[in-house]
Amino acid sequence: MNKSELASEISKKTQISKAKAWETLNATIESIKSSLKKGKKVSLVGFGSFSVKQRKARTGRNPKTGETIQIKARKVPSFQAGSEFKKMLK
C-alpha cells in the first residue's frame, strides 16, 4: 500500500473526503517527522514507537574497489512495533 492508497482507505473508513484524508495523513507524517527532528520519541499505543538512534562511526569497505573507508557517525530513524501489532501478525 502506498501513501495515496492509504489516504483512500482513511477516506473510506472515516467517511471524509479524499482531500481531507490526504491532508490529515500529511499532517500526521509531518508531526512525526518534526518530533523526531527535535529528538522526541513518538509512541502510538497498539501500533509502535518511532525514535531516533545514533549510529557510531565505523570502518567499512567500498564494494567496488575493496578499499577501506571511514563511515561517519549519524542519526537514523527507528521503528519498534508494539506488542499488540506483533500479536496481530502471528
Secondary structure, 3 states (H helix, E strand, C coil): CCHHHHHHHHHHHHCCCHHHHHHHHHHHHHHHHHHHHCCCCEEECCCEEEEEEEECCEEEECCCCCCEEEECCEEEEEEEECHHHHHHHC
